[in-house]
């Protein structure tokens, strides 16, 4: 059996590494910490693109390998795009349940529940070449969590594509319509 080419993901999030690995079965997707890169990367960008670039560049330069990074989050129309780039640490502690509780609290009494997940992918090569792509998936914020699947805001997000909460969707179904899948698909086209 032919050995898969390794793809370094500038992420320490096990859920994200697994999900991207499922979307890129032709690669052995590994998180940067598995390769001995053990310090935290400060994401102080103002956009999804800036944060993805910070992560991809840091990992690529530290390991002298091409690196893929994404920055993603949920953007709620009625909250002026919040939590946006702060999605993972919206409640301050990085705990999914706490982020979901705060989002529900902030959406109390709000009629416009439109939202979208956004993902920006950056592929950074040691020579400084940058290839980037963005993906989105649209839906709305539900009034409570539905389902146990996925991670992050998935149980609160009603997908316009699937007509169910992403918390109820199988990983196979979610991976066909997600913001991350759409960004990877667009990036693949650019990498050809």
N, C-alpha and C positions, 0 to 999 in steps of 0.2 A: 504494500500500500504506500502511495506517495505521501511524503510528509507535507503537511500544510504549512504555508508561509505564515510566520508569526506576525501579528498586528498588535502593536502596543497601543493600548487605550489609556489616555491620560485621565484615569478615573480610579477611585478607590471604592466606588459604589458597586457592590457585588450584584445587585439587581440589574444595574445598567450594563455591566460587563457581560452578564448572562444574556440579556436581551439583545445586545449588539452582536454577540456571538451567534445567536440564533438567526439573526438577519444577515450575517456574513459567514455562512457555513463553509465557504472555501478557505477561510483563514482560521488560524488558531489565535483567538482574541485573548490577550492577557492584559491585566491591569498593571500599571507601572510599578506598584508596590511589590508585585511578584518578581520583579527584576532588580530588587534592591534599592529602588528609589523611595526612600522612606521619610521625606519631609513633606509637610503640607504646602500646597500652592495657594497663595493668597489671590483670590478672585476679586480684584478691586476694579474691574471694568464697569462701564456704565451700560453696556449692551450685551446681549447673548453672544454676539460675534467677538467682542473684546475679551470676554471671559474665556471663551473656547480657545481663542488665540493664545492667551496667557498660559493656559494649561498645556496646549499642544507644543508650544515653543519651549516651555520649561522642561518638559519630559524629553523632547527630541534633543535638546542641547545637552541635557544631563546624561543621556544614554547614547548619544550620537547615532540615533535610529529615527526613521520616520515615525511620527506619532499622530494618532487620531484623537481628537477631543470633541466633546459636545458640550454645549450649555443649553439648557432647556428649562421651561417652566410653563406655568399656566397664567394666562392673561385674561382678566375679567373686565368686560366692557364697563360695567357699572362702577368699577373701582379704578377707573382710569388706567387699566392695564396691569394693576397689581394682582398678585404678588410679583409677577414678572421674574426678573433676574434674582429676586430674593425668595423664590418659591420654596427651595429646600430648607431655608432657615427663616421662614415667615414668622413663626411663633418664637423664634430666638434660640431654640434648642435642637433643631434638626430632627425632631420626632414627628413622623408622618401624622399620627393621631392628633397631636397638638396643632399642627399646621391646618389640618382639616377642620378642627374645632374652631380655630380663629377665623377661617374663611367662612364657615357657616354663620358665626356670630356677626361678621361684617356684612353678610348678605341678608340678614334678617329684615323682612319687610321690603326687600328690593324686588321689583317686578321684572326688570331687564336682567335675565340670568345668562345672557350670551357670554361664551368664553371660548378660548382656543388654547391648545397646547402649541408651543413654538419650540423648535429645535434648530440650533445652528451648529453645523459640523465644520471643523477645521482639520485638514490634513496638512501637517507641517513636515517638510523634509529638512534634513541637516544643512542643505545648501541654501536654506532660507525661502525655498519655494512654498507658496501657500495656495491650497485649493480649498474652496469653501462652498457650502450649499446650505439652504434653509428648507425646512419642512413645517407644515402646519396641519392640524386637524381641528375641526370645529364642532362645537356642541354647546352645552349649557351646564350650569351648576345646579345640581339636584338639591332638594331640601333636607336630605340626610344621606348617609353612606349606604350604598347597595353593593353587596358582594365582597369577597375576600381576595379576589385575584388582583394581579398587578401590584403596584406600589404607589406611594405618593398620593396624589389627588385622584387616582383612578376610580375609587369607589364613589366619589362625588361628581364625576364627570359623565354626563349623558352624551354619548357619541352620535352625531348626526348621521355618520356612515353606517353604524351598526344598529342604531335605534335601541340601545341598551346602555347601562352604566359600564364603563370599562372595568369596573370591579367584578362584573358578571361575565365579561368576555373571556374566552380562552386566549392563551398567549398567542396561539396561531392566528386567531381572528384579529386580535389587537395589533399584531406585528404586520398585518396587511394594510392597516389604515393609519397607524400612529404617525405622529410628527417626526419621530426618530427614523421610522422606516422611510418616510417621504424624503427626509434630508439625506439619508444614506443612498436612496435610489438616485436622487439628483447628483450626489457626489460621485457615484459609480459612473454615471454618464460622462462626467468631467474627467474622470481618471482614465477613461478608455483611450 
